[in-house]
Amino acid sequence: MAQPLREVTREKLARYFSLTGEALKMAKASANRTALASERADFLDMIQRYYDDARHFEGKGDFVNAFAALSYAHGWLDAGARLGLFDVHDSKLFTVD
């Protein structure tokens, strides 16, 4: 059984930055399976803002809030994928397929 997360380490944060950054890159490059172009742009804007906030918090040494911002960013990525705003097929990075 995995140990519960009791602290956000630099290594754990780096892993989540990598996963979320890779997913964001894939989402930006993907097609949109819907007619919701402005909503897709809004999702991408929100995701980028949360990702940037995470970098800001990381720079201040605030790993907990950085991790929280990454969690929000990835939640938006997953929601966009499920809605079809991002035509992605990678169950490692998204809750799809």
N, CA, C and O atoms as a DFTB+ gen file, in Angstrom:
388 C
 N C O
     1  1       0.846      -1.184       0.000
     2  2       0.000       0.000       0.000
     3  2       0.891       1.246       0.000
     4  3       1.868       1.316       0.745
     5  1       0.551       2.215      -0.830
     6  2       1.333       3.450      -0.927
     7  2       1.205       4.269       0.351
     8  3       0.164       4.288       1.008
     9  1       2.289       4.935       0.670
    10  2       2.283       5.811       1.843
    11  2       1.490       7.083       1.518
    12  3       1.564       7.582       0.395
    13  1       0.743       7.608       2.478
    14  2       0.004       8.854       2.228
    15  2       0.974      10.025       2.054
    16  3       2.046      10.050       2.660
    17  1       0.592      10.971       1.237
    18  2       1.388      12.171       1.008
    19  2       1.286      13.075       2.233
    20  3       0.207      13.568       2.560
    21  1       2.401      13.287       2.901
    22  2       2.413      14.134       4.097
    23  2       3.103      15.472       3.847
    24  3       2.956      16.416       4.623
    25  1       3.850      15.537       2.761
    26  2       4.503      16.781       2.392
    27  2       4.726      16.782       0.884
    28  3       4.789      15.730       0.249
    29  1       4.842      17.964       0.337
    30  2       5.124      18.088      -1.083
    31  2       6.616      18.349      -1.219
    32  3       7.099      19.432      -0.887
    33  1       7.331      17.364      -1.702
    34  2       8.769      17.509      -1.874
    35  2       9.073      18.159      -3.221
    36  3       8.223      18.208      -4.109
    37  1      10.281      18.649      -3.353
    38  2      10.730      19.232      -4.620
    39  2      10.616      18.192      -5.747
    40  3      10.238      18.526      -6.870
    41  1      10.945      16.942      -5.438
    42  2      10.880      15.872      -6.432
    43  2       9.436      15.578      -6.863
    44  3       9.155      15.409      -8.050
    45  1       8.538      15.520      -5.892
    46  2       7.119      15.282      -6.194
    47  2       6.571      16.430      -7.039
    48  3       5.834      16.200      -7.998
    49  1       6.925      17.647      -6.689
    50  2       6.455      18.808      -7.438
    51  2       7.003      18.782      -8.869
    52  3       6.279      19.084      -9.817
    53  1       8.257      18.427      -9.020
    54  2       8.861      18.347     -10.350
    55  2       8.129      17.313     -11.209
    56  3       7.898      17.537     -12.397
    57  1       7.773      16.196     -10.611
    58  2       7.046      15.151     -11.342
    59  2       5.694      15.668     -11.828
    60  3       5.298      15.404     -12.964
    61  1       4.988      16.400     -10.976
    62  2       3.674      16.915     -11.360
    63  2       3.783      18.068     -12.359
    64  3       2.918      18.220     -13.222
    65  1       4.835      18.881     -12.250
    66  2       5.058      19.905     -13.280
    67  2       5.276      19.229     -14.636
    68  3       4.753      19.683     -15.654
    69  1       6.045      18.150     -14.641
    70  2       6.325      17.433     -15.875
    71  2       5.049      16.856     -16.485
    72  3       4.797      17.031     -17.677
    73  1       4.248      16.174     -15.676
    74  2       3.003      15.578     -16.166
    75  2       2.032      16.632     -16.683
    76  3       1.477      16.492     -17.773
    77  1       1.830      17.685     -15.899
    78  2       0.879      18.721     -16.293
    79  2       1.384      19.498     -17.493
    80  3       0.607      19.842     -18.383
    81  1       2.681      19.778     -17.527
    82  2       3.254      20.473     -18.679
    83  2       3.119      19.668     -19.952
    84  3       2.805      20.220     -21.006
    85  1       3.352      18.368     -19.866
    86  2       3.208      17.489     -21.027
    87  2       1.747      17.438     -21.486
    88  3       1.466      17.489     -22.684
    89  1       0.835      17.338     -20.542
    90  2      -0.589      17.308     -20.879
    91  2      -1.034      18.636     -21.501
    92  3      -1.810      18.644     -22.456
    93  1      -0.551      19.741     -20.969
    94  2      -0.907      21.053     -21.515
    95  2      -0.401      21.184     -22.952
    96  3      -1.120      21.667     -23.827
    97  1       0.819      20.758     -23.188
    98  2       1.375      20.812     -24.540
    99  2       0.528      19.969     -25.497
   100  3       0.232      20.402     -26.610
   101  1       0.141      18.775     -25.068
   102  2      -0.671      17.903     -25.903
   103  2      -2.047      18.525     -26.163
   104  3      -2.552      18.466     -27.284
   105  1      -2.646      19.113     -25.140
   106  2      -3.966      19.732     -25.299
   107  2      -3.905      20.896     -26.285
   108  3      -4.778      21.032     -27.142
   109  1      -2.885      21.728     -26.168
   110  2      -2.749      22.872     -27.080
   111  2      -2.609      22.415     -28.528
   112  3      -3.140      23.055     -29.435
   113  1      -1.903      21.321     -28.748
   114  2      -1.648      20.832     -30.101
   115  2      -2.803      20.022     -30.673
   116  3      -2.826      19.733     -31.870
   117  1      -3.751      19.658     -29.837
   118  2      -4.845      18.786     -30.266
   119  2      -5.926      19.551     -31.015
   120  3      -6.003      20.780     -30.988
   121  1      -6.751      18.766     -31.678
   122  2      -7.936      19.316     -32.330
   123  2      -9.049      19.492     -31.289
   124  3      -8.954      19.005     -30.163
   125  1     -10.073      20.182     -31.691
   126  2     -11.259      20.390     -30.866
   127  2     -12.386      19.573     -31.500
   128  3     -12.744      19.811     -32.654
   129  1     -12.948      18.617     -30.761
   130  2     -14.027      17.782     -31.307
   131  2     -15.392      18.449     -31.184
   132  3     -16.405      17.833     -31.512
   133  1     -15.438      19.666     -30.730
   134  2     -16.705      20.370     -30.522
   135  2     -16.727      21.656     -31.350
   136  3     -15.755      21.987     -32.028
   137  1     -17.831      22.363     -31.285
   138  2     -17.944      23.680     -31.915
   139  2     -17.671      24.791     -30.896
   140  3     -17.946      25.962     -31.160
   141  1     -17.139      24.424     -29.752
   142  2     -16.945      25.365     -28.647
   143  2     -15.543      25.977     -28.677
   144  3     -14.724      25.713     -27.797
   145  1     -15.280      26.787     -29.686
   146  2     -13.948      27.369     -29.859
   147  2     -13.592      28.360     -28.756
   148  3     -12.474      28.333     -28.242
   149  1     -14.520      29.226     -28.389
   150  2     -14.205      30.221     -27.353
   151  2     -14.075      29.557     -25.983
   152  3     -13.282      29.998     -25.151
   153  1     -14.841      28.514     -25.749
   154  2     -14.745      27.784     -24.484
   155  2     -13.396      27.057     -24.394
   156  3     -12.779      27.014     -23.329
   157  1     -12.946      26.489     -25.512
   158  2     -11.633      25.852     -25.536
   159  2     -10.550      26.875     -25.201
   160  3      -9.659      26.603     -24.396
   161  1     -10.630      28.045     -25.819
   162  2      -9.647      29.095     -25.554
   163  2      -9.690      29.514     -24.086
   164  3      -8.649      29.767     -23.480
   165  1     -10.888      29.587     -23.516
   166  2     -11.035      29.944     -22.101
   167  2     -10.407      28.867     -21.211
   168  3      -9.712      29.188     -20.248
   169  1     -10.647      27.611     -21.525
   170  2     -10.052      26.515     -20.760
   171  2      -8.527      26.606     -20.814
   172  3      -7.859      26.521     -19.784
   173  1      -7.982      26.778     -22.015
   174  2      -6.524      26.849     -22.156
   175  2      -5.953      28.030     -21.383
   176  3      -4.877      27.928     -20.794
   177  1      -6.672      29.154     -21.384
   178  2      -6.233      30.328     -20.622
   179  2      -6.212      30.023     -19.123
   180  3      -5.239      30.337     -18.438
   181  1      -7.279      29.415     -18.618
   182  2      -7.332      29.080     -17.194
   183  2      -6.233      28.089     -16.810
   184  3      -5.589      28.238     -15.771
   185  1      -6.029      27.089     -17.646
   186  2      -4.996      26.085     -17.376
   187  2      -3.629      26.753     -17.312
   188  3      -2.852      26.501     -16.391
   189  1      -3.337      27.603     -18.286
   190  2      -2.038      28.284     -18.314
   191  2      -1.862      29.180     -17.094
   192  3      -0.769      29.259     -16.533
   193  1      -2.930      29.854     -16.681
   194  2      -2.850      30.728     -15.496
   195  2      -2.544      29.922     -14.229
   196  3      -1.711      30.328     -13.419
   197  1      -3.216      28.788     -14.060
   198  2      -2.937      27.947     -12.893
   199  2      -1.521      27.378     -12.953
   200  3      -0.839      27.294     -11.932
   201  1      -1.081      26.988     -14.149
   202  2       0.281      26.468     -14.306
   203  2       1.293      27.564     -13.955
   204  3       2.265      27.309     -13.243
   205  1       1.064      28.770     -14.452
   206  2       1.947      29.891     -14.142
   207  2       1.923      30.231     -12.652
   208  3       2.964      30.539     -12.072
   209  1       0.753      30.177     -12.033
   210  2       0.651      30.394     -10.589
   211  2       1.485      29.357      -9.833
   212  3       2.158      29.678      -8.854
   213  1       1.428      28.112     -10.302
   214  2       2.209      27.054      -9.665
   215  2       3.700      27.385      -9.729
   216  3       4.414      27.203      -8.743
   217  1       4.173      27.863     -10.864
   218  2       5.585      28.265     -10.995
   219  2       5.913      29.409     -10.036
   220  3       6.979      29.429      -9.421
   221  1       4.993      30.351      -9.918
   222  2       5.187      31.481      -8.993
   223  2       5.343      30.973      -7.562
   224  3       6.280      31.356      -6.862
   225  1       4.423      30.110      -7.128
   226  2       4.489      29.574      -5.770
   227  2       5.758      28.749      -5.565
   228  3       6.384      28.813      -4.507
   229  1       6.129      27.980      -6.577
   230  2       7.351      27.188      -6.482
   231  2       8.558      28.107      -6.257
   232  3       9.429      27.815      -5.437
   233  1       8.596      29.202      -6.984
   234  2       9.683      30.172      -6.852
   235  2       9.780      30.788      -5.466
   236  3      10.856      31.193      -5.024
   237  1       8.647      30.850      -4.789
   238  2       8.622      31.383      -3.412
   239  2       8.880      30.299      -2.386
   240  3       8.898      30.569      -1.185
   241  1       9.082      29.066      -2.853
   242  2       9.290      27.957      -1.929
   243  2       8.012      27.426      -1.322
   244  3       8.058      26.640      -0.375
   245  1       6.863      27.841      -1.850
   246  2       5.555      27.419      -1.345
   247  2       5.072      26.222      -2.170
   248  3       4.251      26.362      -3.076
   249  1       5.602      25.046      -1.832
   250  2       5.320      23.846      -2.610
   251  2       3.879      23.369      -2.455
   252  3       3.329      22.764      -3.375
   253  1       3.273      23.628      -1.325
   254  2       1.894      23.187      -1.109
   255  2       0.946      23.930      -2.051
   256  3       0.113      23.307      -2.708
   257  1       1.067      25.242      -2.119
   258  2       0.195      25.996      -3.022
   259  2       0.561      25.760      -4.482
   260  3      -0.312      25.810      -5.348
   261  1       1.830      25.504      -4.769
   262  2       2.227      25.152      -6.130
   263  2       1.552      23.849      -6.545
   264  3       1.026      23.741      -7.653
   265  1       1.568      22.864      -5.657
   266  2       0.925      21.575      -5.928
   267  2      -0.585      21.759      -6.107
   268  3      -1.187      21.134      -6.980
   269  1      -1.188      22.603      -5.293
   270  2      -2.626      22.865      -5.415
   271  2      -2.946      23.505      -6.764
   272  3      -3.915      23.121      -7.418
   273  1      -2.141      24.473      -7.181
   274  2      -2.378      25.127      -8.474
   275  2      -2.218      24.133      -9.623
   276  3      -2.977      24.179     -10.592
   277  1      -1.238      23.237      -9.522
   278  2      -1.073      22.206     -10.552
   279  2      -2.276      21.269     -10.580
   280  3      -2.704      20.829     -11.647
   281  1      -2.809      20.972      -9.418
   282  2      -3.989      20.110      -9.352
   283  2      -5.176      20.763     -10.046
   284  3      -5.922      20.096     -10.764
   285  1      -5.352      22.051      -9.838
   286  2      -6.421      22.769     -10.537
   287  2      -6.170      22.761     -12.042
   288  3      -7.089      22.498     -12.817
   289  1      -4.941      23.044     -12.465
   290  2      -4.611      23.053     -13.887
   291  2      -4.934      21.701     -14.512
   292  3      -5.522      21.633     -15.592
   293  1      -4.548      20.629     -13.831
   294  2      -4.787      19.311     -14.403
   295  2      -6.275      18.946     -14.379
   296  3      -6.753      18.221     -15.252
   297  1      -6.992      19.442     -13.395
   298  2      -8.443      19.243     -13.379
   299  2      -9.111      19.893     -14.585
   300  3     -10.005      19.304     -15.193
   301  1      -8.685      21.093     -14.929
   302  2      -9.205      21.768     -16.117
   303  2      -8.828      20.988     -17.375
   304  3      -9.643      20.859     -18.288
   305  1      -7.606      20.467     -17.431
   306  2      -7.188      19.653     -18.574
   307  2      -8.088      18.425     -18.728
   308  3      -8.560      18.125     -19.825
   309  1      -8.316      17.730     -17.632
   310  2      -9.170      16.540     -17.681
   311  2     -10.597      16.891     -18.084
   312  3     -11.211      16.182     -18.882
   313  1     -11.121      17.976     -17.540
   314  2     -12.484      18.380     -17.897
   315  2     -12.578      18.717     -19.383
   316  3     -13.528      18.315     -20.054
   317  1     -11.598      19.449     -19.895
   318  2     -11.587      19.792     -21.314
   319  2     -11.495      18.564     -22.199
   320  3     -12.134      18.495     -23.249
   321  1     -10.701      17.596     -21.772
   322  2     -10.578      16.350     -22.537
   323  2     -11.900      15.590     -22.538
   324  3     -12.336      15.092     -23.576
   325  1     -12.527      15.505     -21.385
   326  2     -13.803      14.780     -21.287
   327  2     -14.902      15.458     -22.104
   328  3     -15.771      14.781     -22.653
   329  1     -14.868      16.778     -22.187
   330  2     -15.866      17.521     -22.960
   331  2     -15.595      17.475     -24.462
   332  3     -16.479      17.788     -25.259
   333  1     -14.396      17.092     -24.849
   334  2     -14.033      17.060     -26.262
   335  2     -13.360      18.330     -26.747
   336  3     -13.107      18.478     -27.943
   337  1     -13.066      19.250     -25.835
   338  2     -12.366      20.470     -26.221
   339  2     -10.941      20.162     -26.663
   340  3     -10.360      20.877     -27.479
   341  1     -10.393      19.095     -26.112
   342  2      -9.053      18.622     -26.469
   343  2      -9.199      17.185     -26.960
   344  3      -9.650      16.312     -26.219
   345  1      -8.820      16.948     -28.194
   346  2      -8.922      15.610     -28.772
   347  2      -7.635      14.851     -28.441
   348  3      -6.727      14.739     -29.265
   349  1      -7.585      14.343     -27.233
   350  2      -6.400      13.639     -26.733
   351  2      -6.782      12.206     -26.387
   352  3      -7.906      11.922     -25.972
   353  1      -5.827      11.324     -26.567
   354  2      -6.069       9.902     -26.295
   355  2      -4.860       9.342     -25.565
   356  3      -4.103       8.541     -26.113
   357  1      -4.692       9.768     -24.343
   358  2      -3.554       9.344     -23.529
   359  2      -4.044       9.197     -22.099
   360  3      -4.169      10.179     -21.366
   361  1      -4.317       7.965     -21.715
   362  2      -4.876       7.743     -20.371
   363  2      -3.833       7.879     -19.269
   364  3      -4.176       7.790     -18.090
   365  1      -2.575       8.092     -19.622
   366  2      -1.548       8.387     -18.618
   367  2      -1.628       9.858     -18.192
   368  3      -1.376      10.190     -17.034
   369  1      -1.978      10.723     -19.129
   370  2      -2.006      12.156     -18.856
   371  2      -3.400      12.712     -18.608
   372  3      -3.548      13.767     -17.992
   373  1      -4.425      12.007     -19.084
   374  2      -5.804      12.491     -18.979
   375  2      -6.720      11.372     -18.510
   376  3      -6.371      10.195     -18.601
   377  1      -7.890      11.741     -18.010
   378  2      -8.887      10.745     -17.634
   379  2      -9.788      10.473     -18.846
   380  3     -10.983      10.772     -18.834
   381  1      -9.188       9.905     -19.875
   382  2      -9.886       9.546     -21.112
   383  2      -9.538       8.121     -21.483
   384  3      -8.661       7.502     -20.882
   385  1     -10.240       7.608     -22.485
   386  2     -10.005       6.267     -23.030
   387  2     -10.199       5.234     -21.953
   388  3     -10.047       4.039     -22.209
